[in-house]
Amino acid sequence: MRLGNVVAHTFVQPNLYRRRGTACRAQGFIPFPLRPYRTIHAHTESLGIASLTPTYASFCLQSMKPKQFKCLRCSVAVFFLFSCAAGAALPEGTPVVLIDQNGREVKIPAKVERVATLVIPAASMVLALDQGAGRLVGIHPASRAEIVDGMLGRFFPESKKIRADVAGEGFAPNVEALLASKADLVVQWGDRGDAALSPIVKVGLPVLTLNSAGGGEIAAEWLRILGRGLTGREARGEALAEAFLATKGEIAKSVAQIPESRRPRVVYLYRRQGNAFQVAGGKTTVDSDIRLAGGINPASHLTAYASVSAEQVLAWAPDIVLLGNFDKDLKPALLFESALFASVPAVKDKRVYLYPRGGFRWDPPSQETPLAWRWLFALFHPDAPSAPLRGEIVETYRRLYGHTLNASEIGIIMRMIDNNDSLNYSKKFSH
């Protein structure tokens, strides 16, 4: 057992860590190994530190200067060494208690070998964390479609055989299928109502919940939490999350140099509904991504994915139109060939683009969201300096999936054929 696992529960509160952690990083070092929702274990009394209350510890930490905080890190490490020497380590096989993204304590086996996930992007994240399908025993039907229709079925052929009956409409759990899967750990949304969670809890299965609120960066926290839930993957989950957020910072820094007057108006079309469209309004991850990459969403005053008329899209006069992966008939050619949209700047200038799709769709949050941010930035600001995206994709896929992409696979991911007639797409992304 590592001391950081105990300290996170006994010494620090998550909100305090976020404040102090930011200050410490600014000084060039990371505080002792704590994270929000850090792994904790039962029987902390065996280390003789249970009497130090979180309230008192929080007061101490708030009073510390960054250098004092760094010293505490060293002191805690020394304390751990002496504790281990005294035989204070937990017995092998002791259940682990995690704090999930919704603040729930979840007791899971010391060694998790079978995972079922009802959260659609979590299946691909488990594949990325493990670089294999060995632990996945149940997934959402939409996760199966992502695997089969996307790239992960090519990388991990065995993943196409994972049972996909553990979830129904609205993420409703199929308890019988979950029990039959013999899962050690179930991953479910924690912000979709009691009906999505309580049936699993009632049958005694440990449930690690994720939260869908936030921008695309929320997926970094999913990686962290899933890494803690998967035995032996905590460090990998943390590393992937840190790289994820580093890309966000890099993009934000570049966008900060671009004046408002040079930021394009961008509309995202989610689905077509007859002569109407569903568009991404405010408080959606797509809206957050558009703003991060230096675009302006004229639909941001709308709620979630709202239906609007074609005339409303015309009135917004977007400079760029993004097409989502959720309507197979929405392709750039549809708008280029439409007389109705001929006057729209994005159509006149051929700046209509279909989102890429790789290990997961690039429009919703996933482990590939940093690539989506780079793609958006390159489209929004074609004259701004940026690293060649194809090289970034190859390196990211090697890191995530242990797979080296060939040119044909990159072309499929980037939707080179569907985007062939879009402005400078081939020129921008063929190298």
N, C-alpha and C positions, 0 to 999 in steps of 0.2 A: 504493500500500500504506500502511495506517495503522500508526502506531507501536504502538498498543495490540495489534495482531495479533502483532507480534514480541515485545513485552514479556511477553505472557501466557505464552509458551513459555519465554523466556530468564530472566525475572525472578521469576516467581511460580509456586508450586505451588497447585493448586485448593483443598486443605483449608486452607492458610494464608490464602488470599483470603477464604474464608467467615468465618474468625475475625476477621481484620482488617477486612473489609468491614462486619461488624456494628458494630464499635466506631466506625468512621468515620461510618456513617450516623447513629449516636447523636449525633455532634457536628454534624450538619446538612449534611454534604457527602458526596459519593460519591468513593471513591478514583479514581485515574487509570483510564482505560477498560479495566478488566479484568473478566472474568466467569469462572466455572468453565467449563471446556471452550471457552475463547475461541478464535476462529480463529487459526491460526498458519500461517506460510508457510515454504517452503523457502528456502535461500540466505540465512539470517540473517547469515552471515559478511560479506555485502556491506555490512552496516551497521557492521561492526567491533565487535559486541558479543557475539560468540559465546563469547569467553573468560570472560565473567562467568557462573559456574556457578550453577545453581538453588540448590544447597546454601548457597553464600555469600550469595546474594541473599535466601534465606529467612531467614538469620540476621539480615541487616540489617533486613529488614522487621519481624521479630518484635521488634527492639530499638527500633523507632520509636514515638514518640508520635503521636496523631492529627494534630497540627499539622505535624509533620515529614513525615508521610505526604502531607499536602496539598501541601507544598512539593515533594515528589518528583514529584507529578503535574505541576506546572508545569515542573520541570526536564526531565522526560521529553519534554514537549511542545516545549520549546526544542530539545532534542537532535534531535527529529524534524525540525524546521524546517531545522536546519543540515544534517542528513543528506540531506534532499530537495534542498537547494541544491547539495550536492556530487554530485548525480546518483545517489543510492543507491537510488532506487525500483526495484522489480522490473520486469522486462520485462512488457509486456502479454501476457496469455495464460498466465502462469506458473500451474501447478496450485496449488490451495489445499489445505492440510492442516488438517483439523478433528480435534479430540478429541471423540468422541461420548460419550453418557451412560454407556457402559460402559468408558470409558477407552481406547478403540481409536483409533489414528491412522488417519484416512481421507483419502486423496488424491482430490480431486474436481476437475473442470474449473474454470477460472477463471470461466466463465460456464455456469451450469446452466440448461438450457432444457427438459429432459425428465425428469420425476420419476415413478417408480413406487413405490407404498407398499403393503406387506403388512400394516402396522399399521392396524387398522380406524379409530380416531379420527384418525389422521394425515391421511387424505384430506380430511376436513372442515377440518382445521387449515391444510392447504396452500391450500384454497379461501379460507379467511379471511385468510391472510397475503397472498395474491395478489389477493384479491377477484375471482377469476375462475378458470376451469378451463384456461387456456392451457397450463400446464406439466404437468398431470397426464396421463400416458399409460398408466397401469395402476394398478388398485386391487383390494382384496380384495372378493370377492362380497358380504360383509356391509356393506362401505362403499357399494357400489352400492345395497343395500336401504335404507340410511340416507338416501342422496340421493333416491331415488325416493319412499320413504314419508314422509320428513321434509320440511323446508322448503327444503333447498338445491337440489333439483331445480326449484323455482319460481324461486329467485333466479338460478340459473345453469343454464338448460335444457341447455346443451351438456355439462354434467357427467354427464347420464344416458346419454351415448353412450361414455363412457370404457370401455375394455376392462376386464373384471373377471375375468380368468382367470389372473392372475399368482400366485395363492395358492390352496392347497387346504386340506384338513383339518389342523387344528393348526398353521396358518400355514406349512405346507410350501410352499416356493417352486416355482413352475412355471418352470424355467430357460428352456425354449424360448420361453415367452410373454414373459418378461422380455427376452430377447435380441431377440425380434421387435419389442418396444416401443421399442427403441433408446434406453433410458433412460440419461441422464447420471448419475443418482443413484437408488439404491434405498434405501428406508426399511424396516427390519425390526426386530423385537424382538431384543434382545441377551441376554435372560435366559430364552429358551425352548428352550435346548439347541443343540448343534452342528448338528443336522440342519436347523434353520431357517435357519442362516447360511452354513455352509461351501459348499453347492452354488452359492450366488451368488458368493461370493468366488473359487471355483475357476475360474469362467468369466471372471473379470477385471472384473466390474462393481463400482463403488464402493458400499459399503453403509454407511449411517449408521444406527447402532442406538440404540434407545430402551430404557428400563427401566420395567417396570410396577410395581415395588415402591414402596410409599408410599401416602399418603392422596390425596385429590382434588387437592391442590396440586401433585402430580407433573406435572400437565398444564401448569403454568406453565413448567417446565423443558423440556417437549416443545416449547412455543412458541419458547423461546429457541434451542434446538438446530436446529429446523427453519428458523427465521429465518436462522441462520448458513449453513445448507446451501443456501438459496434465494438466488441472487445478487440483491443489492439489497434484501433483506428483513430484514437483521440489526437495524436500528434499530426496525423495526415489531415484530418478534418480541420484542425487549427491552421495548418500551413496553407491549405487550399483557400480557407476563408481570408487569411491575411493577404494572399496574392490577389484575390477577388477585390478586396477593399482598396488595395494599392492601385489597381486599375481605375477604380472610381476616382480616387484622388488625382491621378494623372489626367484623366479626362476633364475633371472639374477645373484643374489648374489651366489647362489649355483653353477651355471655354471662357474662363474669366478674362482672357485677353481679347475676346471678341465683343465688339460693341453691340448693343441691342439692335441697332439699325441694320446689322449684317446677319441677323439671325432669321432663318426662314420660318414661314408659317407652315406647320406640318399637321396634317390630318391622318389619323389611323382609322382605316375601315376594317371593322371586325368581321361583320357578316353583311350580306345583301339580303334584304327582305322585300322582294318585289321591286317596287320603285323607290324603296327607302333603304337606308343603311344603318347599321349599328356602328357607332363611333366611340372611341375612347375619350371619356370626359375626365373631369378632375378626380383626384383620389384613386386613380388606377395606376398600376405599375407602368403601363405604357406611357401615360402622361408624365410620370416621374422620369422615365428614361428619355423622353423627348426633351424635357427641360435640362436634364443632366448633360445631354449631348449638344446643347446649345440651340434648341429649336423652340418655337412658340406654338402652343396648341390652342387654336381658336375655339376649340370645344371644351376648354378646361372649366368653363362655368357650369357645364352639365354634370349630372350625377352618374358615376360609373359608366357602363356601356349603354348609352342612350340611343334610341331610334330617332333618326332625323330624315327629312325628305332630301331627295336629290337636289332640289332647289336650294336647300340650306347649305349643302356642300358647295354649290356654285357661288352662293353669297359669301362664303368664307374666303373664296379665291386662294386656296392653299398653294404655296410654292412647291411643296412636296406632298405626295400621297403615299402612305405606307399601307401595304395590304397584308392582312394577317394570315396565319396558317390554319384558320378554323373554318374556312369556306373554300372548298376545292375549286370552285368556279371563279373565284376572285383572282384574276391575273392581270398584269399590266396591259396586255392586249385588249382586254375587255373595255378598259377606259380609253385606250388609244383609238379604238374603232367606234367609239360612241359619239354620235353627233351632239348629244345632250351635253357632254363634258368638254367639247372641243374648245370652249373659251376659257377653261380653267387654266391658270398659269402652269400648274404642274403637268397637265396633259399637253399643252402647247410646247413646253420645254422638254417633254419626255422624262420628267422627274417623278415617275411612278415606279415603286419598287416593292417586290414581294419579299417578305422576310425569309431569311435562310432557315434551314431545319437540319440539325445534325443529330447529336445524341439526344437532344430535346429541341422543341421549337424555340426559336430565339425571341419570340415576342413575350411569352410569360417568363417569370423568374425561374432560373435553374442554375446549375453549375456552369453553364455556358453564357450567362448574362454578360460577363465582361467582354466577350467577343461581340455580342450584340451592341454594346456601347461603342466599341471601336468602329463597327460597321456604320452605325448611325452618325457618328462624328465625321467619318470619311464622306458620307453622303451629304450631310448638312453643310460641311465646310471643305469642299474639294480642293481648295487652294491652300489650306492650312497644312503644315507638316504633320505627318503621321507615319508610323511604322507600317511596312507592307502587311496587309491583313492576312494574306495567305501564309506567310511565315508564322504569324501569331497563331493561326489556326493549327498549323502542324505542331508547333511546340505545345500548345494547350492540350491537344488531343493525346499527345505522347504523355503529358503529365497526368491527365485525367484518366485515360483509358489504357495506357501502355501500348497504344497503337500508332504506327507511323502511316499517315495518310499518303495515298498516291494522288496524282493530278486529277484522275477521274473522280475520286471520292470528294476531293475539294470542290470540284465543279458541281457535283450533286448537292453538297451542303449549301453552297452559295447560290443555288438556283440560277446558274449561268444561262441556261436555255430560256427559262421563263423571263429573265431580266435582260435578255440579249438586246432588245430594242430600247431599253432605258438608257438615258443619257450617260455616256462614258462608263457604263458598268463593266463592259468587257475590258476596256482600257485600264480602268482603275483596279480591277480585281483579278486580272488574268496572270499577274506575276507575283 
